[in-house]
């Protein structure tokens, strides 16, 4: 699957980040460039970690620039991002609210901060009444969940719902991501929201990087030193003002030369509508 050097890097990430990263092969056979550019689902890394910080590269967001963005806390500690889709519902990643597929953390563990570009101050703080995880969720696939809030949000210039995309973006479209994820693989704790612009890849192009990727995954490419990082899980990918993706995983650390994986919203739009109060 890759060279001994690549296996070493994955192992260091497992120890340094406390992540479960399975290595499916340790072959010492010399690998071609084509093989080195392809990985398998078992090698993917979720982009949450506690405590966490912000987007790699990019810029700081101004107040109210991303009114749909929320920060999610588990027992008071920041863990993930998410997007407001109605006054009562937020969409995030399934692995943000589960200890493993099929085992959800109690909804009472979670709170949401909305309306602030600061991680621990400003906006409003609302508890979560219920979590709903996609029934087909397993590691890195169908990685999407809904949060029903205990109190409805009051919309204003800094708190607003985002519409769900009905179709995926064309190849090489400019996609905006935002979040409080680390600035690098072992980066510092954040204080402000960041955003960056990545590029969409078609499913066929994505399979050049991940051989067994699921078609419900949206792939976002980027230059080295840019992209999602630990803590950005569940956060939004936006195209033409609509939500097209939910942050799921990275490969070979933050800002690597591999694309980032997002749950493709058009693939889950019906499920989201059926399990929330969207019409």
KEROTI-260646 format. One line per field, with one value per residue: x, y, z of N, C-alpha, C in turn. Coordinates in steps of 0.001 Angstrom, whole numbers, plus 500000, padded with zeros to 6 digits. Layout:
// residues N
npx: (X / ...)
npy: (Y / ...)
npz: (Z / ...)
capx: (X / ...)
capy: (Y / ...)
capz: (Z / ...)
cpx: (X / ...)
cpy: (Y / ...)
cpz: (Z / ...)
//
This chain:
// residues 279
npx: (500829 / 502065 / 505183 / 507784 / 508411 / 506043 / 504295 / 505492 / 504963 / 502156 / 501891 / 503106 / 501234 / 499102 / 500012 / 500712 / 498378 / 496355 / 494691 / 492734 / 494205 / 494359 / 496751 / 497000 / 498912 / 502376 / 504287 / 507540 / 508131 / 509331 / 507533 / 505527 / 505004 / 502296 / 501073 / 501807 / 500238 / 497751 / 495387 / 493637 / 490382 / 490788 / 492958 / 492254 / 491774 / 489821 / 488690 / 488519 / 489390 / 490171 / 491540 / 490878 / 491712 / 492044 / 491250 / 493658 / 495941 / 494439 / 492157 / 491230 / 487880 / 485396 / 483127 / 479918 / 480281 / 479984 / 477185 / 475856 / 477567 / 478468 / 479892 / 480641 / 480326 / 481438 / 480560 / 481426 / 483882 / 485432 / 484732 / 483860 / 482654 / 479738 / 476606 / 473937 / 470719 / 468099 / 465924 / 465837 / 467531 / 470772 / 473360 / 475938 / 478954 / 478709 / 480624 / 481253 / 479415 / 479306 / 480733 / 481568 / 480512 / 477067 / 476951 / 475895 / 476833 / 475240 / 472705 / 472597 / 475202 / 476070 / 476523 / 475826 / 477360 / 476288 / 476396 / 478828 / 482196 / 484187 / 485778 / 485192 / 483671 / 480937 / 477950 / 475255 / 474484 / 473418 / 471742 / 471703 / 469007 / 468490 / 470203 / 470645 / 471754 / 472937 / 471523 / 473078 / 475637 / 479074 / 482577 / 483898 / 482027 / 478793 / 478839 / 477308 / 475180 / 472388 / 471520 / 469118 / 468018 / 467546 / 466309 / 464834 / 466698 / 467103 / 466980 / 469307 / 471586 / 473904 / 473269 / 471989 / 470191 / 471443 / 470870 / 470306 / 472268 / 471164 / 472384 / 475656 / 478727 / 480298 / 483254 / 486363 / 485349 / 485229 / 485225 / 484108 / 485367 / 484987 / 485940 / 487037 / 489300 / 492618 / 495634 / 497686 / 498953 / 499817 / 498989 / 498285 / 495810 / 492778 / 491369 / 489715 / 487385 / 488251 / 488616 / 488798 / 489569 / 488873 / 489100 / 486722 / 486533 / 485629 / 483900 / 485187 / 487761 / 488536 / 488854 / 491344 / 492951 / 491894 / 491143 / 488828 / 486762 / 483592 / 480723 / 479130 / 480765 / 482213 / 484925 / 487555 / 490106 / 493384 / 496169 / 499420 / 499677 / 497250 / 493706 / 491388 / 491514 / 492261 / 489465 / 487870 / 485896 / 482555 / 482012 / 481118 / 481060 / 480785 / 479089 / 478236 / 476602 / 475214 / 474955 / 477150 / 478708 / 479826 / 482328 / 484508 / 486973 / 490637 / 493760 / 496922 / 497639 / 497190 / 496657 / 498059 / 499254 / 497092 / 493566 / 490730 / 488033 / 484502 / 481117 / 478722 / 476320 / 474056 / 473618 / 472553 / 470409 / 467625 / 467414 / 468148 / 466060 / 463858 / 464349 / 464392 / 463035 / 462779 / 461085)
npy: (498798 / 501137 / 502851 / 501978 / 504376 / 505845 / 504310 / 504716 / 507451 / 507417 / 505884 / 507574 / 509634 / 508293 / 507840 / 510446 / 511965 / 510551 / 508974 / 506457 / 504833 / 502654 / 500557 / 498894 / 497497 / 496649 / 496430 / 496116 / 496426 / 498321 / 501229 / 502671 / 506045 / 506334 / 504383 / 505326 / 507552 / 506695 / 505686 / 503802 / 503324 / 502553 / 504025 / 506613 / 509697 / 511000 / 514380 / 515486 / 516252 / 516452 / 518738 / 521048 / 522990 / 525250 / 525873 / 525011 / 527220 / 529847 / 532474 / 534749 / 534917 / 537478 / 539023 / 537664 / 536810 / 534117 / 533127 / 530739 / 528991 / 526967 / 526205 / 523188 / 521639 / 519231 / 518289 / 520802 / 521121 / 522088 / 520398 / 519976 / 521314 / 522695 / 523225 / 525515 / 524644 / 525113 / 526881 / 525112 / 522992 / 521567 / 520518 / 518100 / 516086 / 512514 / 511161 / 513014 / 512879 / 510343 / 507511 / 505336 / 503786 / 503241 / 503656 / 506209 / 509285 / 510624 / 513046 / 515115 / 515715 / 517613 / 520968 / 523919 / 526684 / 529576 / 532273 / 533562 / 534450 / 533807 / 531344 / 530711 / 532770 / 535174 / 535369 / 532956 / 530314 / 527105 / 524190 / 520708 / 518755 / 516343 / 513844 / 512732 / 510184 / 509140 / 506103 / 504300 / 504864 / 504243 / 503918 / 506707 / 506678 / 507649 / 509625 / 511569 / 513659 / 514863 / 517557 / 518259 / 521162 / 522338 / 524729 / 527050 / 528862 / 532388 / 534182 / 536452 / 538983 / 537598 / 535021 / 532505 / 530326 / 527946 / 527033 / 523767 / 522202 / 520998 / 519717 / 518407 / 520311 / 521457 / 519987 / 521205 / 523490 / 526461 / 526099 / 527041 / 526554 / 526456 / 526890 / 525978 / 524477 / 522971 / 524858 / 523530 / 520127 / 519581 / 521904 / 525060 / 526000 / 527591 / 530919 / 532333 / 532079 / 530570 / 530575 / 529046 / 528467 / 525766 / 523252 / 521500 / 518018 / 515601 / 512456 / 510428 / 511507 / 511644 / 508975 / 508425 / 509024 / 507773 / 504508 / 503020 / 504804 / 506080 / 506873 / 508836 / 510704 / 513911 / 515316 / 517496 / 519314 / 520766 / 523028 / 522250 / 522816 / 523945 / 523554 / 521341 / 520562 / 518914 / 519187 / 520535 / 518858 / 518078 / 520618 / 523217 / 523001 / 525161 / 526197 / 528548 / 529826 / 527768 / 524806 / 522250 / 520234 / 518261 / 518297 / 515544 / 513840 / 513705 / 513078 / 511702 / 513706 / 517261 / 519621 / 518244 / 516761 / 515382 / 515167 / 516423 / 514804 / 515043 / 514699 / 514373 / 516647 / 516760 / 514016 / 513288 / 514844 / 514233 / 512509 / 514251 / 516137 / 514487 / 513895 / 516168 / 519473 / 520608 / 521596)
npz: (500000 / 500557 / 501149 / 503637 / 504984 / 504816 / 506388 / 508869 / 509333 / 509588 / 511926 / 513832 / 513879 / 515021 / 517648 / 518476 / 518200 / 519367 / 517791 / 516144 / 513753 / 511269 / 509790 / 506831 / 505483 / 505475 / 503585 / 502113 / 499521 / 496803 / 495893 / 493300 / 492059 / 491521 / 493153 / 495684 / 495810 / 496464 / 498868 / 501443 / 502903 / 505564 / 506377 / 506934 / 508769 / 511378 / 511691 / 514278 / 517648 / 521052 / 523348 / 520616 / 517628 / 514889 / 511296 / 508745 / 507264 / 505251 / 506368 / 509046 / 510196 / 509968 / 512327 / 512108 / 509508 / 508852 / 509551 / 509895 / 511102 / 513878 / 517100 / 518725 / 521866 / 524214 / 527315 / 528088 / 526824 / 523816 / 520756 / 518027 / 514846 / 513185 / 511384 / 511225 / 510313 / 510685 / 512993 / 515052 / 514542 / 513965 / 511770 / 511807 / 512087 / 512343 / 513882 / 515758 / 517786 / 518736 / 520441 / 519130 / 516029 / 516361 / 519070 / 520846 / 522425 / 525361 / 524735 / 526525 / 527130 / 525370 / 524138 / 522236 / 520665 / 519138 / 516750 / 517167 / 516425 / 518029 / 520031 / 522752 / 523765 / 523543 / 521440 / 521628 / 523912 / 523782 / 524886 / 523860 / 522873 / 521618 / 519729 / 516406 / 514518 / 511346 / 510218 / 508765 / 509365 / 509590 / 510243 / 508691 / 506636 / 505579 / 507495 / 509247 / 511210 / 513152 / 515326 / 517676 / 519084 / 522450 / 522861 / 520660 / 518231 / 517944 / 515094 / 513595 / 512394 / 512897 / 513420 / 511591 / 509399 / 506987 / 503614 / 502168 / 499701 / 496524 / 494445 / 493679 / 493636 / 490560 / 489043 / 490278 / 491460 / 493504 / 496920 / 500068 / 503271 / 506831 / 510293 / 513673 / 513767 / 514256 / 513508 / 512411 / 512323 / 514994 / 516235 / 518009 / 520528 / 519495 / 519068 / 517448 / 514681 / 511567 / 507947 / 504687 / 501202 / 499188 / 496557 / 494621 / 493762 / 491304 / 491786 / 490337 / 489999 / 492661 / 493334 / 492427 / 494508 / 496803 / 496930 / 497600 / 498093 / 499201 / 497213 / 498352 / 499402 / 499422 / 497839 / 498592 / 497297 / 497859 / 498247 / 499635 / 503113 / 503523 / 504280 / 506093 / 509644 / 512836 / 514862 / 513120 / 512270 / 511295 / 510502 / 508053 / 504430 / 501798 / 498887 / 496491 / 498370 / 499603 / 501649 / 500996 / 501999 / 504864 / 507192 / 507447 / 507349 / 507204 / 505444 / 506088 / 507955 / 508740 / 506139 / 504150 / 501024 / 500165 / 499342 / 501319 / 503070 / 502884 / 504006 / 501541 / 501000 / 499105 / 498780 / 501184 / 501677 / 501635 / 503856 / 505932 / 505771 / 506394 / 509021 / 510482 / 511029 / 508578 / 505575)
capx: (500000 / 502926 / 506553 / 507973 / 508376 / 504651 / 503754 / 506034 / 504234 / 500827 / 502041 / 503361 / 499965 / 498297 / 500496 / 500724 / 497039 / 495394 / 493723 / 492753 / 494530 / 494768 / 497632 / 496602 / 500035 / 503700 / 505147 / 508764 / 508307 / 509368 / 506231 / 505550 / 504332 / 500852 / 500647 / 501964 / 499180 / 496454 / 495257 / 492410 / 489522 / 491333 / 494034 / 491735 / 491808 / 488752 / 489253 / 488208 / 490351 / 489857 / 491031 / 491185 / 491785 / 491404 / 491580 / 495047 / 495994 / 493228 / 492065 / 490288 / 486546 / 484852 / 481885 / 478745 / 480600 / 479447 / 476158 / 475384 / 478600 / 478390 / 480912 / 479995 / 481095 / 481032 / 480832 / 482110 / 485107 / 485202 / 485026 / 483557 / 481858 / 478425 / 475897 / 472533 / 469856 / 466812 / 466016 / 465889 / 468415 / 472148 / 473932 / 477341 / 479435 / 478275 / 481663 / 481313 / 478428 / 479325 / 482013 / 481835 / 479234 / 476052 / 476949 / 475819 / 476945 / 473959 / 472513 / 472827 / 476633 / 476430 / 476002 / 476164 / 477480 / 475937 / 476451 / 480103 / 483416 / 485118 / 485522 / 484650 / 482921 / 479993 / 476854 / 474340 / 474896 / 472173 / 471941 / 471183 / 467948 / 468490 / 471113 / 470159 / 472881 / 472489 / 471491 / 474100 / 476966 / 480204 / 483762 / 484172 / 480973 / 477525 / 479276 / 476490 / 474246 / 471590 / 471339 / 467908 / 468328 / 466518 / 465646 / 464978 / 467559 / 466507 / 467846 / 469703 / 472665 / 475015 / 472739 / 471114 / 470250 / 471949 / 470100 / 470998 / 472451 / 470438 / 473314 / 477040 / 479380 / 481097 / 484671 / 487243 / 484641 / 485762 / 484387 / 484550 / 485243 / 485239 / 485990 / 487976 / 490270 / 494020 / 496332 / 498561 / 498666 / 499997 / 498882 / 497835 / 494380 / 492363 / 490476 / 488785 / 486993 / 488999 / 488021 / 489731 / 488921 / 489385 / 488551 / 486006 / 486932 / 484582 / 484090 / 486195 / 489081 / 488847 / 489284 / 492774 / 493622 / 491362 / 490639 / 487502 / 485945 / 482161 / 480219 / 478470 / 481821 / 482654 / 486368 / 488017 / 491557 / 494005 / 497626 / 500041 / 499598 / 495871 / 492712 / 490788 / 492407 / 491572 / 488547 / 486980 / 484858 / 481174 / 481887 / 480509 / 481650 / 479733 / 479245 / 477142 / 475734 / 474487 / 475764 / 477398 / 479450 / 480072 / 483705 / 484622 / 488309 / 491826 / 494695 / 498331 / 497786 / 496535 / 497319 / 498935 / 498965 / 495896 / 492305 / 489962 / 486757 / 483299 / 479841 / 478132 / 474965 / 472997 / 473366 / 471874 / 469391 / 466333 / 467495 / 468143 / 464700 / 462953 / 464675 / 464430 / 461782 / 462822 / 459954)
capy: (500000 / 502302 / 502591 / 501955 / 505736 / 506264 / 503614 / 505381 / 508697 / 507095 / 505433 / 508753 / 510334 / 507508 / 508072 / 511868 / 512581 / 509695 / 508565 / 505082 / 504819 / 501293 / 500378 / 497613 / 496818 / 497155 / 495878 / 496855 / 496468 / 499691 / 501633 / 503689 / 507285 / 506119 / 503653 / 506205 / 508556 / 506065 / 505105 / 503052 / 503893 / 502270 / 504962 / 507962 / 510240 / 511960 / 515693 / 516045 / 515923 / 517341 / 519981 / 521237 / 524379 / 525842 / 525617 / 525197 / 528257 / 530645 / 533788 / 534872 / 535375 / 538643 / 538727 / 537549 / 536382 / 532766 / 533069 / 529361 / 528213 / 526814 / 525375 / 522142 / 521324 / 518048 / 518550 / 522072 / 521159 / 522163 / 519158 / 519947 / 522375 / 522303 / 524250 / 525730 / 524437 / 525701 / 527430 / 524020 / 521892 / 521740 / 519319 / 517912 / 514747 / 511471 / 510785 / 514048 / 512619 / 508912 / 506948 / 504454 / 503587 / 502519 / 504062 / 507664 / 509949 / 511245 / 514396 / 516074 / 516047 / 518580 / 522319 / 524584 / 528143 / 530156 / 533716 / 534120 / 534025 / 533475 / 529967 / 530552 / 533948 / 535768 / 534566 / 532292 / 528970 / 526331 / 522757 / 519797 / 517905 / 515031 / 513620 / 511746 / 509740 / 508373 / 504680 / 503538 / 505369 / 503474 / 504766 / 507498 / 506536 / 508133 / 510289 / 512774 / 513593 / 516060 / 517949 / 519032 / 522055 / 522401 / 526026 / 527565 / 530017 / 533613 / 534579 / 537851 / 539106 / 536700 / 533665 / 532305 / 528988 / 527828 / 526084 / 522559 / 522086 / 519891 / 519040 / 518616 / 521338 / 520966 / 519762 / 522367 / 524663 / 527049 / 525730 / 527697 / 525801 / 527280 / 526119 / 526306 / 523382 / 523338 / 525541 / 522496 / 518854 / 519724 / 523347 / 525599 / 526212 / 528790 / 531868 / 532886 / 531279 / 530772 / 529999 / 528828 / 528075 / 524534 / 522959 / 520225 / 517001 / 514629 / 511128 / 509715 / 512044 / 511306 / 507575 / 508383 / 509187 / 506776 / 503495 / 502500 / 505896 / 505951 / 507957 / 509891 / 511574 / 515059 / 515461 / 518866 / 519362 / 521999 / 523049 / 521878 / 523886 / 524442 / 522502 / 521099 / 519968 / 518370 / 520164 / 521045 / 517867 / 518519 / 521963 / 523364 / 523315 / 525967 / 526568 / 529425 / 530148 / 526592 / 523778 / 521105 / 519180 / 518246 / 517847 / 514184 / 513289 / 514135 / 511985 / 512057 / 514934 / 518480 / 520365 / 517386 / 516851 / 514601 / 515901 / 516206 / 514155 / 515635 / 514069 / 515131 / 517007 / 516306 / 512590 / 513095 / 515890 / 513643 / 512022 / 515433 / 516690 / 513550 / 513774 / 517500 / 520188 / 521240 / 521171)
capz: (500000 / 500593 / 501554 / 505080 / 505505 / 504944 / 507544 / 510042 / 509527 / 510097 / 513310 / 514655 / 514042 / 515949 / 518998 / 518800 / 518177 / 520017 / 516788 / 515692 / 512334 / 510972 / 508648 / 506272 / 504863 / 505790 / 502558 / 501828 / 498085 / 496302 / 495356 / 492255 / 492443 / 491443 / 494336 / 496836 / 495797 / 496716 / 500192 / 501636 / 503928 / 506880 / 506700 / 507076 / 510115 / 511656 / 511970 / 515577 / 518677 / 522170 / 522785 / 519211 / 517238 / 513729 / 509895 / 508313 / 506240 / 505212 / 506995 / 510152 / 509797 / 510666 / 513043 / 511260 / 508142 / 508676 / 510593 / 510057 / 511798 / 515330 / 517743 / 519526 / 523066 / 524956 / 528728 / 528206 / 526028 / 522378 / 520058 / 516599 / 514260 / 512688 / 510616 / 511539 / 509147 / 511061 / 514344 / 516029 / 514141 / 513496 / 511170 / 512139 / 511730 / 513275 / 514846 / 516801 / 518842 / 519055 / 520874 / 518005 / 515342 / 517112 / 520485 / 520918 / 523712 / 525738 / 524203 / 527612 / 527173 / 524333 / 524021 / 520982 / 520682 / 517847 / 516660 / 517604 / 515736 / 519102 / 520448 / 524094 / 524214 / 522606 / 520899 / 522568 / 524319 / 523834 / 525107 / 522832 / 523412 / 520966 / 518610 / 515440 / 513691 / 510176 / 510591 / 508044 / 509708 / 510075 / 510144 / 507494 / 505635 / 506125 / 508721 / 509362 / 512333 / 513435 / 516720 / 517947 / 520184 / 523499 / 522705 / 519305 / 518039 / 517404 / 513989 / 513440 / 511413 / 513241 / 513577 / 510437 / 508806 / 505622 / 502797 / 501729 / 498257 / 495895 / 493533 / 494074 / 492824 / 489430 / 489310 / 490411 / 491981 / 494733 / 498055 / 501304 / 504515 / 508007 / 511520 / 514731 / 513800 / 514461 / 512421 / 511860 / 512967 / 516446 / 516426 / 519282 / 520736 / 518768 / 519732 / 516453 / 513528 / 510337 / 506746 / 503588 / 499948 / 498607 / 495232 / 494553 / 492801 / 490997 / 492394 / 489562 / 490323 / 494052 / 493398 / 492167 / 495796 / 497735 / 496000 / 497937 / 498621 / 498976 / 496341 / 499128 / 499921 / 498635 / 497972 / 498424 / 497156 / 498336 / 498212 / 500902 / 504096 / 503592 / 504439 / 507400 / 510636 / 513993 / 515426 / 512073 / 511995 / 511390 / 509988 / 506728 / 503129 / 501193 / 497479 / 496055 / 499489 / 500107 / 502295 / 500113 / 502667 / 506304 / 507349 / 507980 / 507604 / 506471 / 505162 / 506317 / 508717 / 508276 / 505077 / 503350 / 499588 / 499894 / 499536 / 502539 / 502817 / 503471 / 503665 / 500434 / 501417 / 498189 / 498989 / 502472 / 501829 / 501992 / 505243 / 506792 / 505795 / 507063 / 510452 / 511088 / 510769 / 507258 / 504732)
cpx: (500863 / 504290 / 506656 / 507924 / 506948 / 504000 / 504233 / 505283 / 502867 / 500905 / 502288 / 502078 / 499077 / 498713 / 500336 / 499345 / 495996 / 494337 / 493846 / 492958 / 495093 / 495627 / 497406 / 497755 / 501339 / 504716 / 506362 / 509053 / 508317 / 508055 / 506413 / 504857 / 502827 / 500345 / 500743 / 500861 / 497804 / 496463 / 493905 / 491643 / 490116 / 492396 / 493537 / 491702 / 490644 / 489358 / 488664 / 489214 / 490074 / 491100 / 491531 / 491322 / 491304 / 491932 / 493061 / 495070 / 494766 / 493326 / 491118 / 488962 / 486160 / 483549 / 480711 / 479021 / 480041 / 478371 / 475577 / 476339 / 478329 / 479650 / 480195 / 480917 / 480539 / 481507 / 481695 / 483381 / 484772 / 485582 / 484869 / 482878 / 480500 / 477783 / 474436 / 471709 / 468415 / 466969 / 466194 / 466916 / 469766 / 472592 / 475420 / 477770 / 478999 / 479352 / 481865 / 480422 / 478352 / 480703 / 482509 / 480503 / 478275 / 475971 / 477028 / 476126 / 475570 / 473869 / 472816 / 474298 / 476950 / 475761 / 476551 / 476315 / 477209 / 476101 / 477743 / 481247 / 484528 / 484767 / 484823 / 483877 / 481943 / 478897 / 475927 / 474761 / 473630 / 472492 / 471272 / 470176 / 468005 / 469541 / 470521 / 471304 / 472346 / 472578 / 472544 / 475515 / 477895 / 481438 / 483931 / 483110 / 479635 / 477762 / 478572 / 475477 / 473518 / 471527 / 470041 / 468161 / 467180 / 465707 / 465868 / 465896 / 466748 / 467447 / 468087 / 470858 / 473816 / 474576 / 471711 / 471272 / 470829 / 471136 / 470958 / 471095 / 471683 / 471314 / 474733 / 477699 / 480139 / 482549 / 485441 / 486517 / 485302 / 484776 / 484954 / 484313 / 485541 / 485251 / 487028 / 489065 / 491709 / 494637 / 497346 / 498326 / 498807 / 499909 / 498290 / 496315 / 493968 / 491643 / 489413 / 488541 / 487882 / 488233 / 489085 / 488928 / 489627 / 488717 / 487908 / 486604 / 485741 / 484908 / 485184 / 487601 / 489504 / 489389 / 490754 / 493569 / 493193 / 490631 / 489210 / 486611 / 484471 / 481662 / 479460 / 479486 / 482134 / 484133 / 486764 / 489544 / 492086 / 495511 / 498164 / 500026 / 498238 / 494927 / 492154 / 491812 / 491577 / 490757 / 487582 / 485856 / 483468 / 480927 / 481469 / 481499 / 480530 / 480086 / 478023 / 476111 / 474940 / 475456 / 475911 / 478105 / 479569 / 481438 / 483786 / 486044 / 489391 / 492721 / 496118 / 498514 / 497148 / 497343 / 498300 / 498619 / 497780 / 494641 / 491670 / 488597 / 485603 / 482086 / 479126 / 476652 / 473881 / 472659 / 472540 / 470717 / 468041 / 466334 / 467427 / 466735 / 463732 / 463171 / 464846 / 463088 / 461821 / 461651 / 460419)
cpy: (501250 / 501914 / 502530 / 503353 / 506198 / 505609 / 504278 / 506660 / 508433 / 506670 / 506617 / 509536 / 509612 / 507803 / 509532 / 512475 / 511738 / 509188 / 507085 / 505070 / 503446 / 501245 / 498986 / 496857 / 497459 / 496624 / 496752 / 496897 / 497911 / 500049 / 502687 / 504937 / 507099 / 505418 / 504544 / 507243 / 507969 / 505448 / 504400 / 503644 / 503680 / 503274 / 506367 / 508383 / 511193 / 513291 / 516302 / 515513 / 516888 / 517510 / 520205 / 522715 / 524630 / 525392 / 525864 / 526206 / 529150 / 531950 / 533735 / 535441 / 536618 / 538237 / 538722 / 537083 / 534999 / 532527 / 531670 / 528522 / 528156 / 526103 / 524437 / 521748 / 520053 / 518211 / 519795 / 522215 / 521193 / 520852 / 519251 / 521240 / 521843 / 523473 / 524306 / 525529 / 524889 / 526235 / 526349 / 522940 / 522367 / 520429 / 519282 / 516526 / 513735 / 511153 / 511836 / 513709 / 511144 / 508506 / 505934 / 504246 / 502740 / 502893 / 505584 / 508145 / 510514 / 512675 / 515456 / 516466 / 517285 / 519945 / 522932 / 526081 / 528651 / 531665 / 534343 / 533586 / 533726 / 532093 / 529862 / 531777 / 534395 / 534820 / 534043 / 530839 / 528154 / 524848 / 521945 / 518854 / 516483 / 514994 / 512531 / 511422 / 508933 / 506877 / 503830 / 503998 / 504259 / 504306 / 505374 / 507400 / 506886 / 508866 / 511639 / 512582 / 514925 / 516287 / 518729 / 519857 / 522116 / 523683 / 526529 / 528781 / 531195 / 534143 / 536095 / 537886 / 538140 / 535251 / 533441 / 530884 / 529053 / 526786 / 524897 / 522531 / 520878 / 519101 / 519315 / 519645 / 520727 / 520764 / 521088 / 523641 / 525155 / 526805 / 526390 / 526778 / 526751 / 526402 / 526629 / 525239 / 523870 / 524024 / 524626 / 521253 / 518912 / 521194 / 523747 / 525734 / 527530 / 529795 / 532365 / 531916 / 531607 / 530168 / 529883 / 528419 / 526855 / 524322 / 521578 / 519312 / 516098 / 513308 / 510347 / 510200 / 511693 / 509881 / 507407 / 508452 / 508116 / 505726 / 503064 / 503579 / 505701 / 507112 / 509050 / 510866 / 512687 / 515276 / 516904 / 518891 / 520726 / 521909 / 522652 / 523080 / 524531 / 523267 / 522415 / 520484 / 519495 / 519458 / 520741 / 520069 / 518447 / 519883 / 522024 / 523492 / 523968 / 526331 / 527366 / 529653 / 528993 / 525561 / 522568 / 519961 / 519392 / 517607 / 516497 / 513750 / 513955 / 512921 / 512489 / 513403 / 516135 / 519159 / 519554 / 517564 / 515974 / 515458 / 515573 / 515625 / 514780 / 514786 / 514957 / 515401 / 516591 / 514821 / 512332 / 514064 / 515315 / 513144 / 513185 / 516008 / 515798 / 513481 / 515121 / 518179 / 520945 / 520738 / 520242)
cpz: (500000 / 501075 / 503063 / 505694 / 505738 / 506148 / 508825 / 510352 / 510116 / 511555 / 514237 / 514889 / 515037 / 517381 / 519397 / 518923 / 518872 / 519073 / 516491 / 514195 / 512015 / 509722 / 508092 / 505630 / 505300 / 504808 / 502322 / 500347 / 497602 / 495604 / 494279 / 492767 / 492460 / 492684 / 495577 / 496916 / 496067 / 498111 / 500283 / 502815 / 505325 / 507316 / 507009 / 508540 / 510320 / 512042 / 513227 / 516582 / 519819 / 523041 / 521368 / 518880 / 515835 / 512370 / 509615 / 507167 / 506340 / 505981 / 508185 / 509640 / 510583 / 511348 / 512067 / 509845 / 507835 / 509736 / 510817 / 510898 / 513302 / 515818 / 518700 / 520677 / 523709 / 526395 / 528899 / 527399 / 524544 / 521706 / 518544 / 516146 / 513835 / 511971 / 511027 / 510266 / 509413 / 512477 / 515397 / 515723 / 513620 / 512867 / 511476 / 511684 / 512782 / 514310 / 515932 / 517994 / 519223 / 519567 / 519857 / 517298 / 516161 / 518577 / 520563 / 522332 / 524071 / 525205 / 525256 / 527750 / 526322 / 524505 / 522734 / 521237 / 519268 / 517905 / 517120 / 516751 / 516738 / 519648 / 521798 / 524610 / 523134 / 522166 / 521974 / 522752 / 524552 / 524027 / 523999 / 523470 / 522862 / 519866 / 517716 / 514481 / 512513 / 510483 / 509885 / 508360 / 510170 / 509751 / 508758 / 506401 / 506287 / 507445 / 508861 / 510490 / 512464 / 514940 / 516823 / 519198 / 521198 / 523422 / 521287 / 519273 / 517518 / 516329 / 513985 / 512452 / 511676 / 513460 / 512477 / 509909 / 507399 / 504879 / 502392 / 500208 / 497732 / 494933 / 493989 / 493155 / 491653 / 489831 / 489330 / 490826 / 493259 / 495876 / 499309 / 502495 / 505675 / 509247 / 512503 / 514849 / 513900 / 513256 / 511756 / 512695 / 514483 / 516845 / 517764 / 519326 / 520086 / 519654 / 518766 / 515306 / 512323 / 509163 / 505667 / 502352 / 499379 / 497252 / 495222 / 493492 / 492524 / 491674 / 491660 / 489860 / 491738 / 494157 / 493002 / 493468 / 496797 / 496917 / 496306 / 498559 / 498268 / 498113 / 497074 / 499729 / 498927 / 498903 / 497691 / 498416 / 497588 / 498152 / 499584 / 501848 / 504195 / 503803 / 505846 / 508345 / 511825 / 514683 / 514412 / 511727 / 512185 / 510799 / 508534 / 505582 / 502326 / 499755 / 497048 / 497162 / 500057 / 500672 / 501378 / 500824 / 504159 / 506518 / 508065 / 508310 / 506764 / 506265 / 505367 / 507018 / 508040 / 507177 / 504265 / 501867 / 499187 / 500086 / 500886 / 502178 / 503591 / 503105 / 502655 / 500721 / 500417 / 498349 / 500248 / 502687 / 502256 / 503435 / 506222 / 506899 / 506557 / 508564 / 511147 / 510820 / 509449 / 506404 / 503632)
//
